[in-house]
Amino acid sequence: MRVSRSALVAIVAIGCAEHQPRALPAREPFIALERDFQDFERWNEVDLSKRPAVAEAHTSGEPHEWVSHLPPPGSKVFPVGTIFVKTVKSSHAEATAPEATQARDDIFAMVKRGGGYNPKGAPGWEWFELRRREDDSLGIVWRGVNPPSGEGYGGDPLGGCNGCHQMASKNDYVHAAALAISER
């Protein structure tokens, strides 16, 4: 029996299609570690020029924000694993010597953790405060659904992240006009 070349190509293509590796499911939950925040200044910088100050946490300096990766066009939510890092020049002073003080940047982050995390706040999102070490690496000061007792968020007397970010629920809890997912 003689098999035509086109029939042979079709048989091989069908056989190969069945044995191709399947894509792995999305990692959920995504647990951010200190290494995930390093070199955030190399990420996509977010334009915050159209964003008004929100509560006291965002009025103490010029904010800068970066995102680890942009959502695909047509997305309704940010993908699990998305990280936002925001820096604001602190109004707090840190003593570096008995007679000297210097301002430092407050560094905050929000990470799309997924997996049902933070269901009563900004679903899927985890909040962080980060701090630069002497070697310029970043360390995690705190993480969670809100700052721990005794800590605050950038001078906000209410100290919470969820309250403000719930006002941006239509944009998956992200306050950034430049990243409006409904417009992407």
N, CA and C atoms as an extended XYZ file, in Angstrom:
552
Properties=species:S:1:pos:R:3:atomname:S:1:resname:S:1:resid:I:1 pbc="F F F"
N         0.841       -1.174        0.000 N   MET     1
C         0.000        0.000        0.000 CA  MET     1
C         0.887        1.238        0.000 C   MET     1
N         0.530        2.124       -0.846 N   ARG     2
C         1.320        3.336       -0.990 CA  ARG     2
C         0.575        4.498       -0.327 C   ARG     2
N         1.280        5.260        0.551 N   VAL     3
C         0.687        6.393        1.262 CA  VAL     3
C         1.207        7.674        0.620 C   VAL     3
N         0.288        8.567        0.329 N   SER     4
C         0.705        9.826       -0.289 CA  SER     4
C         1.467       10.682        0.724 C   SER     4
N         2.265       11.556        0.190 N   ARG     5
C         3.076       12.434        1.034 CA  ARG     5
C         2.182       13.310        1.919 C   ARG     5
N         1.093       13.867        1.406 N   SER     6
C         0.216       14.734        2.198 CA  SER     6
C        -0.478       13.946        3.306 C   SER     6
N        -0.835       12.687        3.056 N   ALA     7
C        -1.454       11.863        4.098 CA  ALA     7
C        -0.444       11.578        5.201 C   ALA     7
N         0.797       11.309        4.822 N   LEU     8
C         1.845       11.044        5.805 CA  LEU     8
C         2.094       12.280        6.674 C   LEU     8
N         2.136       13.462        6.069 N   VAL     9
C         2.331       14.704        6.817 CA  VAL     9
C         1.175       14.910        7.787 C   VAL     9
N        -0.051       14.639        7.358 N   ALA    10
C        -1.225       14.800        8.225 CA  ALA    10
C        -1.160       13.837        9.404 C   ALA    10
N        -0.760       12.592        9.175 N   ILE    11
C        -0.665       11.599       10.253 CA  ILE    11
C         0.405       12.014       11.260 C   ILE    11
N         1.553       12.457       10.773 N   VAL    12
C         2.633       12.896       11.656 CA  VAL    12
C         2.192       14.117       12.462 C   VAL    12
N         1.512       15.070       11.822 N   ALA    13
C         1.061       16.280       12.513 CA  ALA    13
C         0.069       15.935       13.616 C   ALA    13
N        -0.859       15.031       13.356 N   ILE    14
C        -1.834       14.628       14.371 CA  ILE    14
C        -1.123       13.926       15.523 C   ILE    14
N        -0.208       13.050       15.206 N   GLY    15
C         0.532       12.332       16.244 CA  GLY    15
C         1.353       13.261       17.108 C   GLY    15
N         1.995       14.256       16.507 N   CYS    16
C         2.806       15.203       17.270 CA  CYS    16
C         1.943       16.116       18.120 C   CYS    16
N         0.784       16.500       17.601 N   ALA    17
C        -0.094       17.403       18.347 CA  ALA    17
C        -0.540       16.761       19.651 C   ALA    17
N        -0.745       15.460       19.656 N   GLU    18
C        -1.199       14.786       20.866 CA  GLU    18
C        -0.104       14.692       21.919 C   GLU    18
N         1.151       14.789       21.537 N   HIS    19
C         2.249       14.605       22.473 CA  HIS    19
C         2.937       15.901       22.874 C   HIS    19
N         2.396       17.045       22.468 N   GLN    20
C         2.996       18.310       22.857 CA  GLN    20
C         2.730       18.554       24.340 C   GLN    20
N         3.701       19.114       25.047 N   PRO    21
C         3.487       19.371       26.475 CA  PRO    21
C         2.392       20.407       26.680 C   PRO    21
N         1.599       20.203       27.720 N   ARG    22
C         0.542       21.153       28.047 CA  ARG    22
C         1.120       22.307       28.847 C   ARG    22
N         0.488       23.466       28.729 N   ALA    23
C         0.924       24.630       29.503 CA  ALA    23
C         0.620       24.383       30.972 C   ALA    23
N         1.519       24.822       31.826 N   LEU    24
C         1.297       24.683       33.256 CA  LEU    24
C         0.219       25.655       33.704 C   LEU    24
N        -0.577       25.289       34.690 N   PRO    25
C        -1.568       26.236       35.200 CA  PRO    25
C        -0.863       27.402       35.890 C   PRO    25
N        -1.551       28.528       35.990 N   ALA    26
C        -0.980       29.699       36.661 CA  ALA    26
C        -0.641       29.346       38.100 C   ALA    26
N         0.488       29.878       38.573 N   ARG    27
C         0.888       29.636       39.965 CA  ARG    27
C        -0.042       30.414       40.877 C   ARG    27
N        -0.747       29.722       41.704 N   GLU    28
C        -1.621       30.398       42.637 CA  GLU    28
C        -1.660       29.601       43.917 C   GLU    28
N        -1.410       30.153       45.041 N   PRO    29
C        -1.075       31.558       45.232 CA  PRO    29
C         0.386       31.847       44.903 C   PRO    29
N         0.667       33.129       44.691 N   PHE    30
C         2.030       33.605       44.477 CA  PHE    30
C         2.496       34.191       45.802 C   PHE    30
N         3.515       33.622       46.389 N   ILE    31
C         4.059       34.105       47.655 CA  ILE    31
C         5.318       34.910       47.339 C   ILE    31
N         5.235       36.227       47.492 N   ALA    32
C         6.370       37.097       47.168 CA  ALA    32
C         7.445       36.984       48.241 C   ALA    32
N         8.678       36.932       47.793 N   LEU    33
C         9.845       36.898       48.673 CA  LEU    33
C        10.681       38.150       48.416 C   LEU    33
N        11.638       38.421       49.294 N   GLU    34
C        12.467       39.620       49.128 CA  GLU    34
C        13.098       39.689       47.745 C   GLU    34
N        13.516       38.567       47.207 N   ARG    35
C        14.175       38.568       45.893 CA  ARG    35
C        13.257       39.099       44.792 C   ARG    35
N        11.945       38.986       44.975 N   ASP    36
C        11.006       39.432       43.950 CA  ASP    36
C        10.931       40.952       43.825 C   ASP    36
N        11.403       41.683       44.830 N   PHE    37
C        11.334       43.148       44.821 CA  PHE    37
C        12.640       43.810       44.384 C   PHE    37
N        13.723       43.066       44.348 N   GLN    38
C        15.025       43.652       44.034 CA  GLN    38
C        15.015       44.234       42.620 C   GLN    38
N        15.695       45.338       42.431 N   ASP    39
C        15.831       46.002       41.125 CA  ASP    39
C        14.501       46.452       40.527 C   ASP    39
N        13.517       46.774       41.375 N   PHE    40
C        12.211       47.189       40.853 CA  PHE    40
C        12.301       48.448       39.992 C   PHE    40
N        13.342       49.269       40.185 N   GLU    41
C        13.480       50.487       39.386 CA  GLU    41
C        13.696       50.183       37.905 C   GLU    41
N        13.967       48.951       37.552 N   ARG    42
C        14.142       48.544       36.147 CA  ARG    42
C        12.822       48.109       35.510 C   ARG    42
N        11.764       48.015       36.296 N   TRP    43
C        10.456       47.604       35.783 CA  TRP    43
C         9.809       48.757       35.021 C   TRP    43
N         8.577       48.549       34.574 N   ASN    44
C         7.802       49.586       33.886 CA  ASN    44
C         7.391       50.652       34.894 C   ASN    44
N         7.785       51.908       34.638 N   GLU    45
C         7.378       52.979       35.541 CA  GLU    45
C         5.960       53.402       35.190 C   GLU    45
N         5.155       53.620       36.220 N   VAL    46
C         3.751       53.982       36.062 CA  VAL    46
C         3.635       55.500       36.120 C   VAL    46
N         2.890       56.079       35.191 N   ASP    47
C         2.667       57.524       35.177 CA  ASP    47
C         1.616       57.865       36.225 C   ASP    47
N         2.028       58.570       37.264 N   LEU    48
C         1.112       58.952       38.335 CA  LEU    48
C         0.675       60.409       38.232 C   LEU    48
N         0.973       61.066       37.125 N   SER    49
C         0.688       62.498       37.017 CA  SER    49
C        -0.800       62.818       37.079 C   SER    49
N        -1.659       61.914       36.655 N   LYS    50
C        -3.101       62.172       36.662 CA  LYS    50
C        -3.764       61.696       37.944 C   LYS    50
N        -2.987       61.220       38.876 N   ARG    51
C        -3.535       60.637       40.093 CA  ARG    51
C        -3.523       61.664       41.210 C   ARG    51
N        -4.691       62.016       41.731 N   PRO    52
C        -4.712       62.958       42.846 CA  PRO    52
C        -4.238       62.280       44.131 C   PRO    52
N        -3.846       63.094       45.099 N   ALA    53
C        -3.470       62.551       46.402 CA  ALA    53
C        -4.677       61.851       47.005 C   ALA    53
N        -4.439       60.703       47.617 N   VAL    54
C        -5.509       59.932       48.236 CA  VAL    54
C        -5.159       59.763       49.701 C   VAL    54
N        -5.944       60.359       50.575 N   ALA    55
C        -5.738       60.276       52.019 CA  ALA    55
C        -4.367       60.829       52.390 C   ALA    55
N        -3.996       60.696       53.641 N   GLU    56
C        -2.730       61.245       54.106 CA  GLU    56
C        -1.529       60.422       53.662 C   GLU    56
N        -1.743       59.179       53.292 N   ALA    57
C        -0.628       58.310       52.933 CA  ALA    57
C         0.076       58.756       51.663 C   ALA    57
N        -0.584       59.551       50.843 N   HIS    58
C        -0.019       59.891       49.543 CA  HIS    58
C         0.271       61.378       49.388 C   HIS    58
N         0.288       62.128       50.474 N   THR    59
C         0.477       63.568       50.350 CA  THR    59
C         1.846       64.034       50.808 C   THR    59
N         2.689       63.158       51.324 N   SER    60
C         3.927       63.604       51.946 CA  SER    60
C         5.121       63.652       51.008 C   SER    60
N         4.921       63.579       49.737 N   GLY    61
C         6.049       63.657       48.822 CA  GLY    61
C         5.651       63.253       47.427 C   GLY    61
N         6.618       63.331       46.524 N   GLU    62
C         6.356       62.958       45.139 CA  GLU    62
C         6.449       61.444       44.999 C   GLU    62
N         5.340       60.796       44.623 N   PRO    63
C         5.369       59.339       44.503 CA  PRO    63
C         5.917       58.888       43.150 C   PRO    63
N         6.537       57.738       43.160 N   HIS    64
C         6.977       57.057       41.937 CA  HIS    64
C         6.524       55.617       42.079 C   HIS    64
N         6.090       55.030       40.971 N   GLU    65
C         5.565       53.671       41.055 CA  GLU    65
C         6.021       52.853       39.856 C   GLU    65
N         6.259       51.574       40.103 N   TRP    66
C         6.685       50.633       39.075 CA  TRP    66
C         5.812       49.391       39.146 C   TRP    66
N         5.649       48.730       38.003 N   VAL    67
C         4.892       47.478       37.941 CA  VAL    67
C         5.784       46.419       37.298 C   VAL    67
N         5.735       45.220       37.857 N   SER    68
C         6.615       44.145       37.396 CA  SER    68
C         6.315       43.718       35.967 C   SER    68
N         5.055       43.646       35.610 N   HIS    69
C         4.675       43.357       34.227 CA  HIS    69
C         3.257       43.856       33.998 C   HIS    69
N         2.993       44.261       32.773 N   LEU    70
C         1.693       44.817       32.425 CA  LEU    70
C         0.710       43.696       32.109 C   LEU    70
N        -0.567       43.912       32.408 N   PRO    71
C        -1.556       42.879       32.083 CA  PRO    71
C        -1.778       42.812       30.576 C   PRO    71
N        -2.135       41.646       30.071 N   PRO    72
C        -2.415       41.540       28.637 CA  PRO    72
C        -3.621       42.400       28.256 C   PRO    72
N        -3.667       42.896       27.017 N   PRO    73
C        -4.829       43.673       26.569 CA  PRO    73
C        -6.122       42.883       26.777 C   PRO    73
N        -7.163       43.589       27.196 N   GLY    74
C        -8.460       42.956       27.417 CA  GLY    74
C        -8.619       42.309       28.779 C   GLY    74
N        -7.593       42.390       29.618 N   SER    75
C        -7.669       41.785       30.951 CA  SER    75
C        -8.722       42.485       31.794 C   SER    75
N        -9.394       41.721       32.623 N   LYS    76
C       -10.371       42.270       33.570 CA  LYS    76
C        -9.759       42.415       34.957 C   LYS    76
N        -8.667       41.690       35.205 N   VAL    77
C        -7.946       41.749       36.476 CA  VAL    77
C        -6.451       41.673       36.179 C   VAL    77
N        -5.652       42.069       37.157 N   PHE    78
C        -4.207       41.923       37.025 CA  PHE    78
C        -3.854       40.464       37.306 C   PHE    78
N        -2.918       39.894       36.553 N   PRO    79
C        -2.569       38.488       36.748 CA  PRO    79
C        -1.912       38.232       38.106 C   PRO    79
N        -2.131       37.044       38.633 N   VAL    80
C        -1.448       36.620       39.849 CA  VAL    80
C         0.052       36.722       39.590 C   VAL    80
N         0.776       37.288       40.555 N   GLY    81
C         2.216       37.498       40.414 CA  GLY    81
C         2.577       38.930       40.057 C   GLY    81
N         1.572       39.772       39.731 N   THR    82
C         1.840       41.181       39.441 CA  THR    82
C         2.289       41.872       40.720 C   THR    82
N         3.336       42.690       40.614 N   ILE    83
C         3.860       43.424       41.767 CA  ILE    83
C         3.927       44.908       41.418 C   ILE    83
N         3.394       45.743       42.303 N   PHE    84
C         3.543       47.190       42.225 CA  PHE    84
C         4.432       47.625       43.376 C   PHE    84
N         5.386       48.512       43.101 N   VAL    85
C         6.225       49.095       44.150 CA  VAL    85
C         6.128       50.606       44.013 C   VAL    85
N         5.860       51.272       45.137 N   LYS    86
C         5.734       52.732       45.151 CA  LYS    86
C         6.713       53.302       46.157 C   LYS    86
N         7.390       54.367       45.758 N   THR    87
C         8.274       55.088       46.674 CA  THR    87
C         7.722       56.494       46.868 C   THR    87
N         7.833       56.988       48.095 N   VAL    88
C         7.440       58.354       48.431 CA  VAL    88
C         8.492       58.875       49.393 C   VAL    88
N         8.993       60.079       49.124 N   LYS    89
C         9.962       60.680       50.041 CA  LYS    89
C         9.270       60.867       51.382 C   LYS    89
N         9.836       60.289       52.406 N   SER    90
C         9.221       60.277       53.727 CA  SER    90
C         9.298       61.637       54.400 C   SER    90
N         8.269       61.938       55.169 N   SER    91
C         8.309       63.134       56.000 CA  SER    91
C         8.961       62.810       57.337 C   SER    91
N         9.227       61.520       57.558 N   HIS    92
C         9.907       61.087       58.774 CA  HIS    92
C        11.406       61.258       58.568 C   HIS    92
N        12.123       61.527       59.620 N   ALA    93
C        13.580       61.620       59.515 CA  ALA    93
C        14.185       60.451       60.264 C   ALA    93
N        15.271       59.956       59.744 N   GLU    94
C        15.985       58.853       60.372 CA  GLU    94
C        17.308       59.366       60.894 C   GLU    94
N        17.604       59.101       62.126 N   ALA    95
C        18.887       59.542       62.680 CA  ALA    95
C        19.990       58.639       62.161 C   ALA    95
N        21.014       59.249       61.565 N   THR    96
C        22.165       58.476       61.098 CA  THR    96
C        23.374       58.744       61.983 C   THR    96
N        23.322       59.819       62.724 N   ALA    97
C        24.351       60.166       63.703 CA  ALA    97
C        23.657       61.038       64.737 C   ALA    97
N        24.233       61.204       65.912 N   PRO    98
C        23.540       61.991       66.941 CA  PRO    98
C        23.113       63.378       66.475 C   PRO    98
N        23.895       64.029       65.622 N   GLU    99
C        23.557       65.385       65.213 CA  GLU    99
C        22.977       65.476       63.800 C   GLU    99
N        22.855       64.371       63.097 N   ALA   100
C        22.418       64.436       61.700 CA  ALA   100
C        21.176       63.591       61.468 C   ALA   100
N        20.339       64.074       60.584 N   THR   101
C        19.184       63.293       60.152 CA  THR   101
C        19.108       63.368       58.639 C   THR   101
N        18.476       62.382       58.049 N   GLN   102
C        18.265       62.423       56.603 CA  GLN   102
C        16.909       61.820       56.298 C   GLN   102
N        16.277       62.341       55.268 N   ALA   103
C        15.000       61.788       54.846 CA  ALA   103
C        15.264       60.483       54.109 C   ALA   103
N        14.306       59.595       54.146 N   ARG   104
C        14.419       58.334       53.422 CA  ARG   104
C        13.152       58.140       52.611 C   ARG   104
N        13.226       57.275       51.632 N   ASP   105
C        12.033       56.942       50.871 CA  ASP   105
C        11.235       55.896       51.627 C   ASP   105
N         9.920       56.134       51.725 N   ASP   106
C         9.030       55.070       52.165 CA  ASP   106
C         8.802       54.206       50.939 C   ASP   106
N         8.857       52.906       51.100 N   ILE   107
C         8.681       51.989       49.971 CA  ILE   107
C         7.572       51.013       50.339 C   ILE   107
N         6.523       51.028       49.534 N   PHE   108
C         5.381       50.149       49.758 CA  PHE   108
C         5.156       49.315       48.508 C   PHE   108
N         4.525       48.179       48.685 N   ALA   109
C         4.252       47.311       47.542 CA  ALA   109
C         2.900       46.646       47.716 C   ALA   109
N         2.331       46.279       46.590 N   MET   110
C         1.141       45.433       46.581 CA  MET   110
C         1.416       44.310       45.594 C   MET   110
N         1.076       43.104       46.008 N   VAL   111
C         1.374       41.913       45.213 CA  VAL   111
C         0.080       41.147       44.998 C   VAL   111
N        -0.199       40.786       43.743 N   LYS   112
C        -1.376       39.964       43.443 CA  LYS   112
C        -1.026       38.526       43.812 C   LYS   112
N        -1.438       38.153       45.003 N   ARG   113
C        -1.132       36.839       45.554 CA  ARG   113
C        -2.113       35.779       45.060 C   ARG   113
N        -3.388       36.159       44.915 N   GLY   114
C        -4.400       35.204       44.469 CA  GLY   114
C        -4.716       34.179       45.536 C   GLY   114
N        -5.281       33.065       45.124 N   GLY   115
C        -5.544       31.957       46.032 CA  GLY   115
C        -6.537       32.256       47.138 C   GLY   115
N        -7.436       33.215       46.941 N   GLY   116
C        -8.428       33.535       47.959 CA  GLY   116
C        -7.902       34.410       49.084 C   GLY   116
N        -6.707       34.975       48.925 N   TYR   117
C        -6.103       35.811       49.961 CA  TYR   117
C        -6.855       37.134       50.088 C   TYR   117
N        -6.987       37.651       51.287 N   ASN   118
C        -7.576       38.959       51.593 CA  ASN   118
C        -9.016       39.090       51.070 C   ASN   118
N        -9.882       38.120       51.335 N   PRO   119
C       -11.228       38.146       50.750 CA  PRO   119
C       -12.116       39.286       51.245 C   PRO   119
N       -11.847       39.828       52.423 N   LYS   120
C       -12.694       40.896       52.964 CA  LYS   120
C       -12.133       42.287       52.681 C   LYS   120
N       -10.987       42.347       52.043 N   GLY   121
C       -10.366       43.639       51.737 CA  GLY   121
C       -10.317       43.853       50.242 C   GLY   121
N        -9.122       43.785       49.685 N   ALA   122
C        -8.905       43.868       48.241 CA  ALA   122
C        -8.570       42.440       47.804 C   ALA   122
N        -9.575       41.674       47.389 N   PRO   123
C        -9.375       40.241       47.137 CA  PRO   123
C        -8.177       39.932       46.238 C   PRO   123
N        -7.324       39.043       46.754 N   GLY   124
C        -6.160       38.590       46.011 CA  GLY   124
C        -4.900       39.396       46.257 C   GLY   124
N        -5.005       40.575       46.882 N   TRP   125
C        -3.847       41.456       47.041 CA  TRP   125
C        -3.263       41.371       48.443 C   TRP   125
N        -1.925       41.422       48.504 N   GLU   126
C        -1.191       41.467       49.765 CA  GLU   126
C        -0.375       42.755       49.783 C   GLU   126
N        -0.264       43.391       50.959 N   TRP   127
C         0.404       44.679       51.122 CA  TRP   127
C         1.741       44.493       51.820 C   TRP   127
N         2.701       45.361       51.485 N   PHE   128
C         4.059       45.268       52.026 CA  PHE   128
C         4.604       46.655       52.335 C   PHE   128
N         5.462       46.725       53.342 N   GLU   129
C         6.372       47.852       53.493 CA  GLU   129
C         7.763       47.271       53.337 C   GLU   129
N         8.580       47.951       52.545 N   LEU   130
C         9.946       47.507       52.275 CA  LEU   130
C        10.911       48.566       52.791 C   LEU   130
N        12.134       48.184       53.032 N   ARG   131
C        13.150       49.140       53.485 CA  ARG   131
C        14.473       48.785       52.835 C   ARG   131
N        15.196       49.822       52.391 N   ARG   132
C        16.536       49.609       51.829 CA  ARG   132
C        17.520       49.330       52.950 C   ARG   132
N        18.377       48.371       52.699 N   ARG   133
C        19.466       48.070       53.626 CA  ARG   133
C        20.697       48.880       53.209 C   ARG   133
N        21.727       48.835       54.032 N   GLU   134
C        22.962       49.557       53.711 CA  GLU   134
C        23.576       49.094       52.398 C   GLU   134
N        23.387       47.810       52.040 N   ASP   135
C        23.940       47.297       50.778 CA  ASP   135
C        23.015       47.572       49.589 C   ASP   135
N        21.965       48.370       49.789 N   ASP   136
C        20.991       48.788       48.782 CA  ASP   136
C        19.984       47.701       48.410 C   ASP   136
N        20.049       46.537       49.045 N   SER   137
C        19.026       45.520       48.806 CA  SER   137
C        17.770       45.901       49.589 C   SER   137
N        16.657       45.277       49.240 N   LEU   138
C        15.395       45.561       49.920 CA  LEU   138
C        15.050       44.439       50.878 C   LEU   138
N        14.547       44.828       52.032 N   GLY   139
C        14.053       43.869       53.005 CA  GLY   139
C        12.579       44.122       53.261 C   GLY   139
N        11.865       43.105       53.669 N   ILE   140
C        10.447       43.234       53.995 CA  ILE   140
C        10.332       43.635       55.461 C   ILE   140
N         9.679       44.783       55.722 N   VAL   141
C         9.438       45.253       57.083 CA  VAL   141
C         8.190       44.570       57.632 C   VAL   141
N         7.122       44.583       56.845 N   TRP   142
C         5.897       43.868       57.194 CA  TRP   142
C         5.163       43.486       55.916 C   TRP   142
N         4.247       42.541       56.064 N   ARG   143
C         3.411       42.088       54.953 CA  ARG   143
C         2.096       41.609       55.533 C   ARG   143
N         1.048       41.616       54.716 N   GLY   144
C        -0.223       41.091       55.191 CA  GLY   144
C        -1.413       41.764       54.549 C   GLY   144
N        -2.591       41.563       55.166 N   VAL   145
C        -3.817       42.177       54.659 CA  VAL   145
C        -3.915       43.631       55.101 C   VAL   145
N        -3.143       44.025       56.091 N   ASN   146
C        -3.012       45.395       56.574 CA  ASN   146
C        -1.725       45.477       57.373 C   ASN   146
N        -1.249       46.689       57.670 N   PRO   147
C        -0.059       46.795       58.516 CA  PRO   147
C        -0.325       46.169       59.886 C   PRO   147
N         0.711       45.641       60.523 N   PRO   148
C         0.528       45.073       61.857 CA  PRO   148
C         0.238       46.164       62.886 C   PRO   148
N        -0.269       45.768       64.015 N   SER   149
C        -0.569       46.699       65.099 CA  SER   149
C         0.671       47.523       65.434 C   SER   149
N         0.493       48.826       65.551 N   GLY   150
C         1.614       49.709       65.857 CA  GLY   150
C         2.306       50.263       64.628 C   GLY   150
N         2.005       49.725       63.465 N   GLU   151
C         2.576       50.222       62.209 CA  GLU   151
C         1.489       50.971       61.457 C   GLU   151
N         1.886       51.778       60.528 N   GLY   152
C         0.930       52.494       59.705 CA  GLY   152
C         1.363       52.449       58.269 C   GLY   152
N         0.588       53.112       57.445 N   TYR   153
C         0.904       53.163       56.034 CA  TYR   153
C         1.206       54.597       55.670 C   TYR   153
N         2.476       54.945       55.599 N   GLY   154
C         2.902       56.250       55.128 CA  GLY   154
C         2.302       57.432       55.862 C   GLY   154
N         2.042       57.320       57.140 N   GLY   155
C         1.495       58.431       57.903 CA  GLY   155
C        -0.017       58.443       57.976 C   GLY   155
N        -0.693       57.492       57.361 N   ASP   156
C        -2.148       57.410       57.428 CA  ASP   156
C        -2.534       57.011       58.845 C   ASP   156
N        -3.273       57.860       59.566 N   PRO   157
C        -3.613       57.529       60.948 CA  PRO   157
C        -4.496       56.291       61.063 C   PRO   157
N        -5.220       55.956       60.005 N   LEU   158
C        -6.039       54.746       60.039 CA  LEU   158
C        -5.201       53.517       59.717 C   LEU   158
N        -4.050       53.732       59.082 N   GLY   159
C        -3.059       52.689       58.892 CA  GLY   159
C        -3.419       51.556       57.970 C   GLY   159
N        -4.465       51.670       57.188 N   GLY   160
C        -4.856       50.538       56.368 CA  GLY   160
C        -4.657       50.755       54.891 C   GLY   160
N        -4.565       49.670       54.166 N   CYS   161
C        -4.423       49.708       52.712 CA  CYS   161
C        -5.760       49.389       52.045 C   CYS   161
N        -6.479       48.432       52.625 N   ASN   162
C        -7.710       47.965       52.000 CA  ASN   162
C        -8.744       49.063       51.829 C   ASN   162
N        -8.897       49.934       52.831 N   GLY   163
C        -9.922       50.974       52.763 CA  GLY   163
C        -9.796       51.843       51.530 C   GLY   163
N        -8.597       52.334       51.271 N   CYS   164
C        -8.394       53.188       50.087 CA  CYS   164
C        -8.474       52.384       48.795 C   CYS   164
N        -7.856       51.228       48.779 N   HIS   165
C        -7.828       50.451       47.539 CA  HIS   165
C        -9.198       49.886       47.177 C   HIS   165
N       -10.097       49.759       48.143 N   GLN   166
C       -11.454       49.317       47.812 CA  GLN   166
C       -12.172       50.346       46.947 C   GLN   166
N       -11.733       51.608       47.017 N   MET   167
C       -12.320       52.641       46.158 CA  MET   167
C       -11.963       52.415       44.688 C   MET   167
N       -10.986       51.566       44.416 N   ALA   168
C       -10.577       51.267       43.037 CA  ALA   168
C       -10.970       49.843       42.653 C   ALA   168
N       -12.049       49.336       43.219 N   SER   169
C       -12.448       47.944       42.963 CA  SER   169
C       -12.716       47.676       41.481 C   SER   169
N       -13.171       48.679       40.737 N   LYS   170
C       -13.447       48.478       39.306 CA  LYS   170
C       -12.172       48.313       38.490 C   LYS   170
N       -11.030       48.666       39.081 N   ASN   171
C        -9.740       48.493       38.403 CA  ASN   171
C        -8.898       47.470       39.162 C   ASN   171
N        -9.554       46.439       39.674 N   ASP   172
C        -8.892       45.382       40.446 CA  ASP   172
C        -8.073       45.971       41.597 C   ASP   172
N        -8.629       47.007       42.238 N   TYR   173
C        -8.079       47.601       43.462 CA  TYR   173
C        -6.770       48.357       43.247 C   TYR   173
N        -6.488       48.756       42.014 N   VAL   174
C        -5.259       49.486       41.692 CA  VAL   174
C        -5.614       50.928       41.357 C   VAL   174
N        -5.033       51.890       42.121 N   HIS   175
C        -5.221       53.324       41.876 CA  HIS   175
C        -4.160       53.794       40.884 C   HIS   175
N        -4.409       53.692       39.619 N   ALA   176
C        -3.467       54.209       38.617 CA  ALA   176
C        -4.216       54.358       37.300 C   ALA   176
N        -4.541       55.607       36.946 N   ALA   177
C        -5.278       55.858       35.706 CA  ALA   177
C        -4.530       55.317       34.495 C   ALA   177
N        -3.201       55.362       34.545 N   ALA   178
C        -2.398       54.876       33.420 CA  ALA   178
C        -2.517       53.363       33.244 C   ALA   178
N        -3.003       52.678       34.264 N   LEU   179
C        -3.144       51.221       34.191 CA  LEU   179
C        -4.596       50.786       34.328 C   LEU   179
N        -5.504       51.578       33.795 N   ALA   180
C        -6.918       51.205       33.846 CA  ALA   180
C        -7.119       49.968       32.975 C   ALA   180
N        -7.403       48.836       33.611 N   ILE   181
C        -7.498       47.586       32.850 CA  ILE   181
C        -8.682       47.575       31.903 C   ILE   181
N        -9.705       48.375       32.193 N   SER   182
C       -10.850       48.418       31.285 CA  SER   182
C       -10.496       49.107       29.970 C   SER   182
N        -9.401       49.874       29.955 N   GLU   183
C        -8.988       50.603       28.751 CA  GLU   183
C        -7.842       49.919       28.020 C   GLU   183
N        -7.320       48.830       28.529 N   ARG   184
C        -6.175       48.156       27.910 CA  ARG   184
C        -6.636       47.204       26.848 C   ARG   184
